[in-house]
């Protein structure tokens, strides 16, 4: 019964409410910013390479890595494969759409997080909870958002990541569906707990280095598969657009259509407008808030237009037809096996282990930031250990639950965050657009833009961006 209730809520949210809110909000931000995600593509690449002038603090690139580590994960592989199996090839088109228009939302929310960020002993911090309280003066709403984020990332997303990771082992002979998921879940939970409690700093540093390498390797392997099946590419492209605009199929049963699955899996993967990435964006030390907004646009493009597309074309060009029975990791493994033989499943398992592990840690980074907001200070060491142990137990439990329940639960919780964040950034968006105009003006004058709050007539008190700074 619980699973049915969650599924019904998920279908309602993504069949009507969130489709309208996400697309309309994304188009509004895109038009108001005069298509910032396209006009400033070169600038996005330039600013991501900047380092803090004092050599201290978190750089734009480091903040990008944190948010991308959370974005680039099981959703890019298992989520895309699930969309193809349940929604068809047309899902890919709608994933692209939600990424392109959603990049406008990502720009606004991350720029706002920089404008309203706070000072801390270890640098800056912030996120939606902080701009909700500072600009709307509504701490209760900010606390509700923080609780939703904790539930989404600490519960929904981490349980799902754990399940998706163990599911990649289902094609091996040793896999026993009654026992193996729990063993793998226990191993993952212990490894995450070890890193969280402080003993795994070296592990974290190694995985942070390996994930970009694995991401590049994953894209290259996908390209190899596409090239080896290049004759299938024209028919694949035709099928994507044909199914994407099959209006009778979409509106005849929108709850299971390519439109819904494309938006669900696209949003799950790139998180544009959800309100998660701003927590990482606020930690970057930059001279102008717009710089970090541009960096997060780049993160959305990397996630969906590159890595999600790599998975999609890898699967679609392989010749393996998507079916409900293959939904998830088995479809990717079957596609790789068809072209690369035994190497394929082993490679995808290694990629999933790395992607899922950094996703789990990245998600809990956001959870820690929300506890910091709710308690107005860092929890005591004992409380932190308790939180991390509970988070690890949740990861363990997630490995053995139902895939459909976990996807629906993650989608509903993520939808709740989005329902709060998008209206808030629509209300506050004017300040992000003023900051963008200020940035453009300084760039045209040949300057490295430096932001001062009074230059955009910001009516709210902020910790940063004062003349004396």
N, C-alpha and C positions, 0 to 999 in steps of 0.2 A: 504493500500500500504506500509506504514511504517513497519507494522508487517511482510509482505511478504519479504521485503528487508532484515530485520534483520534475519529472518529465513533462507534465502538463504545464507547470509554471515556465519551464524552459521554452516549450513550444510557443506559449503565448508571448513571452518576452521577445523572442527572435522572429516570430511571424508578423508582429505588428509594431510594438512599442519601440524596441531597440533599432530595428531597421530604419524607421522614420527618424529617430533621434540621431543616430550615428551618421546617416547619409546627409540629412539636413544640416546637422551641426558641422560636419566636415566640409560641405559645400559652402556654408556661411563663412567659416574661417578661411577657406581657400580664396573666396572672392574678396573678403575684407582685407586680406593680406596681399591681394593682387598676385595670387599664385606663387607664394613665397617658396614652396617646395620645388618649383621649377626654375624660377628666376635666380635663385641663390644656390644652385647646385654646385657650382665651382667654389663658392664661398663656404659651403658646408665642409668641403674637403680641406680647405685652407685652415679654417678655425679649429678643426679637430686635432690638428698637429701642434697647436699652440700649447705652451707650458706656462704655469704660473710665473709671473715676473720675479717673485721673490724666491723661486725655486722650491717653495714649500706648498703644502696643501694638495688637494686633488685636482688633477688636470682634466680638461674636457675629454681627453682620450680615456682616462681612467674611469670617469663617470659613464662614458659610452660603453666601456667594457662591462661595468656592473649591470647596466640596464640591458645590454645585449646578451649577457650571460643568462639573465632571467628570461629574455625573449627567445633567444636561440636555444631551443631544447627539444623536448619530445614533441611539441606541437608542430615543429617544422618537418618532422618525419612521420610520426604516427598520426598526428592531427590531419595533415594533408592527405595521407593515404586513406584515412577514415572518411574524409570528405569526398574523395574520388569514388570510394566503394559504396557510399550511401547516398551521395548527391549527384554523382556523375561528373563527367569532364567539365561541364559548364561551371562547376564550383570554382575552378581555377580563375576564370574571368572575374567572378565576384570577389574573390580574395584580392585580386589586383585592384579592383575598384575601391574596396574598403581600405587598402593600404595607401592608395593615391590620395583619396579625399581625407583619410584619417591622418595623413601626415600633417595636414593643416591643424588638426586638433592637437597632435603631438607638439607642434611648434608652440601653440598658445599655452598649453598647460606647463611645459617646461620653462618657457620664458617667465610665466607668472611665478613658478617655484623659485626662480632666481631673484626676481624682484622682491619677494616677501620672505626670503630665507633668513635664518637666524644665526647669530654668532654662538659658537661653542668653544670649549677649551681645546678641542681637536680640529677646529675648522668650522665651516658652515654646514647647516643642515636645514631641512624644510620639506615641503611637499604640499599636497592639497589641504591637509588638515590645517596647516599654517596660513595658507592664503584664504581659507574659509573663515578662520577666526579673525585674522588681521583686517580683511577687507569687508566681510559681511558681518563681523562681530557676532558670530553664532557658534560658540564653543560646543553646545550640544550637538549640532549638525556635524561639526568637525570630529567629535568623539564617535558618532555613529559611523562616519566614513572610516575612521581608524579601525573600529571593530570589524566593519565589513572587509577591510583589507586584510586584517589578521586572519579572519575566517577564510577568505579567498585564497591567500597565499600559504598560510600555515596549515590549512585543512584541505580545501578543495584541490588546489594546484599541486600541492606536494603529494597528496594521496594518488592523484592521477599520474604524476611523473613517476612515482614508485611502481604503479601498475604497468605503465607503458614500458618502463625499463625491463621488468621481469618478463613481459610478454615477448620481448625479442629473443628470449631463450626457448620459446615454445616449439621452434622447429628442430631443436636438437634431440637426439635419441634419449638422453638422460632425463628429459623434462617429464615430470609427473605433475599433472595439474592439481592434484590434491596436496602435494608436499612442496614441490620446487618453488612456487611463488612465495611461500612463507620463509623458506631458507634464504632466497635472494633478498626478500624484504628485510630480514634480520641483518644480513651483511650490509646492506645500504644504510639501514638505520644506525648501526654501530659506527660505520665510517663517518656519517654526517655528525653524529653526536661527538665523536672524537675530535673532529675539526672545530665544532662549535664551542666546545668546552676549553679549547685553547691548545690542544696537543697536535693539531694538524696543520699548522701554518705552512710547513714545507709542502704538504700535500696540496694545499690551496694554491700556493705559488706555482707549483708544477702544473696543476690543472688550468690555471689562468693562462699559462703559456701554451699548453697543449690545445685548448679549445679553439683559438683562432687558427692554429695549424690544422686541426681536424676539420674545421669549417671549410677551409680552403681545399683540403684533400677531398672532402665530401662533394663540393661543387665540381672539382676536376673529375672525380669518378662519375658523377652524373653526366658531365659533358661527354666523357668517353662512351657511356652507354647510349647517349643520344646520337653521337657520331656513328657508332657501330650500327645504329638502326635509323640512319638519316632518311631513308626512303619512306619511313613511316611518319616523318614530321609533318608534311603537308596535310595529310589526312587527320592527324591529331589536332592541328590548328583549326581546321575546318570544323571538327567535332566540338572543340571548346566553344566556339562562337555560336554554332548551331544549337547546342544544348543550353547555352547561357541565355539565349533569346527564344527558347521554346515556351512562349507565354502560357499556352494551355496547360503545360506540365507544371509550370511555376504556380499559377493561380488556381489550378485545379486541386493542388495539395501542397500548399506552401510550407507546411510543417516538415515535409521530407524532401523539399526541392533543392536544386543546386544553389538557388539564391540564399536560402537559409543556411545551408551547410557552408557555403563560401564565406558568408558574413560571420558565422559562429567561429569557424576555424581560423579565418583571417584575424578576427579580433583576439582570439585566444593566443595566436602566435605573435602579433605585433603590439598588442595592448594599447594602441593609439586611442587616447581619450578615456582610458580606464582609470588613470590617476596613479599608476604604479611608478612609471619611469621618472616622474617629477621628484620622487624621493631621492633618487640617485643624482638627478640633474642639479638639485639644490646644493650638493656637496662640492661641485666644481668651483674652482677659483678662476673666475674670468673677469675681464674688464667691463663687459657689457652683457646683460641678461640675454639679449638676442643671440649671442654666440652659442649659448647652450641650447636654445630653442632650435637653431639650425643643426646642431649636432644630433639632436634627437630625431629630427626629420631623416637624417642620414641613417640612423639606427633602424627606423621603420622600413626604409628602402632595402637595407641590407637583409633584414629579417625576411620580408615577404617577397619582394621582387627578385631577390637573388636566391636565398636558401630554400624558401618554400617552392619557388618555381623550379629549382633544381630537383627537388623530390618529385614534383608533379610530372615533369618531362621525363625523368628517369623511369617512372612507372608507366606513363602513357605510351612511350616509344618502345617499351620492351615487348609489346605484343601480348602481355598477360592481361586478360580482361578482368576489370574489378568486379568483385561480387561481395555480397554481404558477409559470406563465410570467410573471406580473406581480409575483412576490414581491419585496418591498423597495421602493425609491424609485419604480419605475415605477407601482406601485399607487396611491401617494399622488398622483403627478402625474396619473394618469388620472382619479382621483376629483375633483381640483381642476379639471382641464380640462372635465370633464363639467358642472360647475356654473358655473365662473367663466371658462371659455374660455382664451385665451392667457395671461392674467395668472397663472393657477394655477401652471404649471410654473416660470415665472420667479421667483415669490414663494418657492416651496419650495426652489429652488436657492439663493437668497439666504439663506434661513433655515439651510439645511444648511451653507453656507460658514461662517457665524458660529458655529453650534452646534459644528460639527466642529473649527474652529480653537481655540476655547476649551477644548473637550474634550481635544484633544491637549496643550495647555499645562497644563491641570489635571492630567492623568494624569502628566505628567513632573514636576510639583510633588511628587506622591507618591513617584515614583522617587527624586528627589533626597533626600527625607527618609529613605528606606530606606538609601541609600548613606551618609548621615550616621550612621545607627545602626551599620551594619556596620563602618565605619572608625573609629567613635568620635570623629570630627571631620569637618569639612567637607573634601572632597577638594581637592587643590591645583588651581590654576587650569588647569594643563595637563591634569590628569585630568578635570576638569569639561568642558573643551572637547571632549576625546576622547569622553566619555559622550554629550554633546549631538550631536556629529557622527554617532556610531553610531545614536543615537535617530532622527535625521533620515533616515538611510539606510534604517532599518527602515520609516519612514513611506512613503518612496519605493517600496520593494519591495511593501508592502501594497496599493498602488493597483492593481497588475497581477495579483494572485493570484485564486484561486477563492473565491467568496462562501461556499460551503458549508464549505470547509476553514477559512476565517477565523472563521466563526461557531462552528464546533465547537472550534477551538483556543482562542478566547476563553472559551467556556463551560467547557472542561476546566480551564484555568488559574484562572479565577474560582472554580470548584468546589473546587480544591485549597486556595485561601485560606480558603474558607468552612469546609472540613473541619477546619481548624486553629482558626479564630477562634471558631466557635460553641461547641465544647466548652469552650474557655478561658473565655469570658464566662459560660457556665453555672456553671463552678466559682467564678468571682470575682463573680458577680452579686449575692451577698449584700451586698457593700459598696455597690453601686449602690442597692439597695433600702433599706439603712440611710440612705444619703445622701438618698434621696427622703423618707423619714419625717422626717429632720431638717429638710429644706426645708419640708415641709408644716407642721411644728410652728411654725417661725419665721414662715411666712406667716400662720398663724392668729393669731399674736400681733401681727400688723400690722407686722412687720419686713421690711426688705429682707434676705433670707437671706445670712448670711456663714458660710462653712464652716471648721471646724477638724477636722483628722484625728482627734483624740482623741475627738470627740463621737460617732463611730461605731465606736470601739474598733478602729481600723485597726491591724493588727499589723505593717505593713510601713513601712519608712523611705521618706519622700517628700520632694521638694524644696520643695513648696509646702504650704500649709494648716497651718502650725505656729502655735502660740499667739502667738509673738512677731511674726508677720507681720500 
